[in-house]
Amino acid sequence: MTGQGAGTALLRSDRGSASLWLLGVALAVLAFAGAVAAAGSVLVARHRAQAAADLGALAGAVLAVDGEPAACDRAGQVVAANGAGLVACRLDGLDVVISAQAEPVSLGRPFGPARAWARAGPVRSGPRHDHGGLRAP
């Protein structure tokens, strides 16, 4: 009976260990889900900042002939309407160059704002470029 009593004692000492393993796995899954949510929040903020910068630069380029204050004011309005903030704006000839930033939400906040820049202006005409040896028929 000594052998059977030792086996029973071993089984009794393992009671509840499955609950601890389950708790550990659940915490690991929650930590992973939090990391994915934070990364997703930062990625969404980056896309929001880029879209706002692109649209703001296009809107500002329409008013580039009226000067930098008018172009940058309009760019700032469009950037703000797209959920971002205007960081910098300048005219480079008739091109509007802007920088925008968007804040991530919830778990992404510790990573700071996402920034993007964009440039828009008239199409330049110039010498024809060689496109890999392809020629129009």
Protein Blocks (a to p, Z undefined) as FASTA:
>chain_A
ZZmmmmmmmmmmmgoklmmmmmmmmmmmmmmmmmmmmmmmmmmmmmmmmmmmmmmmmmmm
mmmmnojklmmmmmmmmmmmnopacfbdcdehjaccdddddddehjlmmnopaddddddd
dddddddddehhiacZZ
